[in-house]
Amino acid sequence: NLNNALGAIRVLGVELIEDELKPHLNTVLANIKERKKGTSEQVVISGILPILALSLRNRGPLSLLTAKLVAELAKESVVRKGFGDAGLVTALLSVLTCTNEELLIYAVIAISRMSYDSSKQQELLLQRGAVPRLVAILLRLPHKEALEEVCLLALCNLSGMGVAEEAGMIWERGVSLRPGECVFHGVSPHTCGFASSVTLVRVSQWGPGQYAVSIEDFQRCSSSFWNSHGNKRAQHWFPFFSLGSCSNMLKVIKFSTRNVPRTKSLKTRVFHTFL
């Protein structure tokens, strides 16, 4: 029973006793996955989000199960908008320094889902240093494909691109042209059949501990499409804007759209960040 599980987590959660809490966390997780009507609202009303944050920060035996639950809850807008006040944002970011690959994957998935369509959550995560932590994972744990994919998707969503998991983007490492640079590119086919989306992510090293993250999104269209629409071009520049106080990254993100050849359109988003 969901109500009983939520009540038990609220009462027992502070002590984080694995044997007692685990079945209740599994019950909530199962209900959230089934997308039963009213489940999200019950979770919010129950007040268990701070307990989940405590479990993540504790890094105990319940952390992985908690991360899985938080990642599922992050799909629900009514729940994730309360993550900041409940301490789940800082708890998730604290997990990004661990070495457990599976735990990292679910924490990053939660961050990616939080930032998918919410500029408020994006700004909060940026201010709290999500980008340098994600970049650090890419550099610290290379060639972990599943982890790389979720980190790259999270970076795209933090930049405001809104890349859905259902897009089926396939990532692979590209060829680096400069020392200290990591290149990734992902392809996501469009259902209409006329175009595919190609995303290029570059992580460049400026100096000791200093990196820039550049994210470029190309729309690659078929020749038949461009025969009909190839004459249309657009140019627009978005100005720099301030992110406010942020100790581990520069205060700006640059968004730009440029004229490009007839075979593609290009939107560039650049993070400048200090690790």
N, C-alpha and C positions, 0 to 999 in steps of 0.2 A: 504494500500500500504506500503510495507516494507521500501522503500526509504524515503517516507514521515515520517514514524514512527521514523526511525533512525535520520533523520534530526531534528525532533521535540525534541527528547530526547537530542540531542547534544546542541540544543539552549536553551531548558527549564530546562535541568537537574540540573544545578548549584543551582537553587532555590528549586528544589525538591517539587514542588506543586503537591499534590496527584491527585486532580481532572483532572489536565491537562496532567500529565505524565502517569497515570495508563492505559488508553486505548492504548497508544503507546507501553508501555512495554508488554501489552497483545498481541499486533500485532506481535511484534518481537518474543515473546515466541511461538506463534502459528506457525509462519514460521519456526522457528528452529525445533520444534517438527515434522513438516512435512518433514524435511530433503530435502528441495528444493535445487536443484543445484545452487551453487554460494551464498547461503544465508550466510554461515560462512564467506566467503571472504568479503561480504558486511558489516557484523558486524565489522570485523577488520578494514576495511578502514574507516568506519564511525567515529571511535574514541570515541565510547560511553563507552568503558570499564572503564575509570577513573570515569565516572559518576555513573556507577554501584557500584564501590568501595565506592564512597562518600555516596551513598544511604545505603549501608550496615553499614558503620561506623556511620551513622546518627541515626540508630535504630528507624526510624520513621514509619509511617503507610505503606510505600512502601517497607520496608525491606524484608518482607516475599515474596512478588511477585518478588523482585529483586533476592532473594536467589534461587527461583525456576528457574528463567531465567539463572542465573550463573551456576546452576547445570546442566541445559541442554546444555549450551555453553561449559561446561567442557568435554562433550563427543567429541567435535571437536578439533582435535590436532592443527589445524591452528589457533584456537581461544585461547585455553588454554596456548599455549606457550607464549602468551603476557600477561598473568595474573600477572606475577611478576612485569613487568615494569609499568603496569597500577595500581598497588597498591591493586589488588584483593586478593593476597595471605595474606597480613597483615589484610585486611578487613575481610576476611573469618575467620581468626584465632581470630580476636577480637570478632566475633559473638559467638565463643565457650564459652564465659564466661556468656552468657545470660541465662535466665531461660525459655524462650519460646521453648517448645519441638519441635513444627513444624519447627520453624526457625532453630533450632539446626540440625534437621534431614537433611534439604536441604543444609545447610552449610557443614555438614560432607560428604554428598553425593558428593558435588562438590570437596572436598578435596580427597576423595577416587578415583574419576574419574581422577583427575589431576595426581595422583601418580600411576595409574594403570600400565602404560607401559613406564614411563619416569623417568629414573634415575636422570636426572637433576631436575625435579620437586620434586622428593622424597628428594633429598639432600637439596633443598631450604626449603621445609616444615619442615624437621628435624632440620635444623639450626634455623628456626624461632620458634621452640618449639611446633610443632603440637602434638607430642606424649604425653607430660605431660598434655596438654589440653584435649586430647581425654580420657586419663586415668582418669582425674579429672571428666569428665562427667560420666564415668562408675561408679565411686565411689560416686558421688554426687547425681545421679539420678538412683538408682538401680531399677530393675524390670520394666523399661520402654522398652518393648521388641523391638519395632521398632527402637528406638534410640540406644539400645545396638547393634542391628544387623549392623547398618550402621557404628557405631564406630569400631566394631570388624573388619569389612571388610576394613575400612580405615587403621587400624593398620596393617593388613595383606599386603595391597598394599604398605604402606610406608616401609615395610620390604623387598619389592622387590618380593613378592610372585606372584603378578599379578593375583589376584582372580577376575574373571569377575562376574558381577551382574547376568548374564545369567546362571551361574553355579548352581544357585538355592540352595545355601548353607543354611542349617537350623541350627540355633544356639540355644543352651540351656545352662543353668548354670550347672556346674558340682559340685562335692563334694570337698570342700576344706580340705586339710590335715593339714594345718598350720594356726595359727591365723594370721589375717591380709592379707590373700591370697584370691583372687577371681579367680575362674576357669570357663572357658567357653569352650565348644567344639561344632564344627560345622561339619556337614556331607554334602558332595556334591557328588551325584552319578555320575559316568562316563557313557557316552552314549554307550560305547562299551559293557557294561554289565559285564566285567571281574573284575572291581575294583571300589572302592569308595574312595574319598579323605576325610580324617578326620583331622581337624585342631584343635589343642589344644592351648588355650591362657591362660596364667597364669599372674595375676597381684599380685606381692608379695610386702609386706612392709618390708623394711630394718630397718627403724627407723622413727622418726617423719618427715613426709613430703618426705620420700625417698622411691621410688618404683622401682622394676625391672619388665619389661614386657617380658615374654618369649613366643615365638610363634613356635609351632612345627607342621609340616605337615607330616602326615602319608599317605602312599598309601596302602590301605587294599584290597588285591586281593583274588579272589575265589580259592578254593582248586584245581580245575582243571587247573587253570592258573599256580599255583605254581608247580604242578606235572611236567609241561613242562619247567618252567623257574626258579624253586626254587634254582638252584645251583649258580645263578649269584649274586655276591656281589661286592660292590664297597666301597672304602674308600677315602675320600678327605677332606682336611681341608683348609678353606680359612682363611688367616691371618686377624688380626685386622687391621682396617684402620681408618685414622683420618677423622673426619667430619669438622675440622677447628674450628673456634671460635663459641662456643655455650654455653650460660650462664646457661641454665636450663637442660642440660643433659650431661652425660659423653661423652667423645670424641670418643667413639667407639661403633660399632655394631658388634656383633660376628655372623658369618655365619659358620655353620659346617654341614658336612655329616658324619654319622658314620655307622659302620657295625651294622646290625640289624638282628633279627631272619628271617628265611625264609618267614614268613608270612607277612612281611611288610618292607618298606623302610622308612627311616626317614631323614628329613631335618630340622635342628633347626636354628631358627633365634632369637637372644636375644637382646632386647633393655635394656640398663641400663639408667635409667632416674631419675632425681630429679624433683619433683613437686614444 
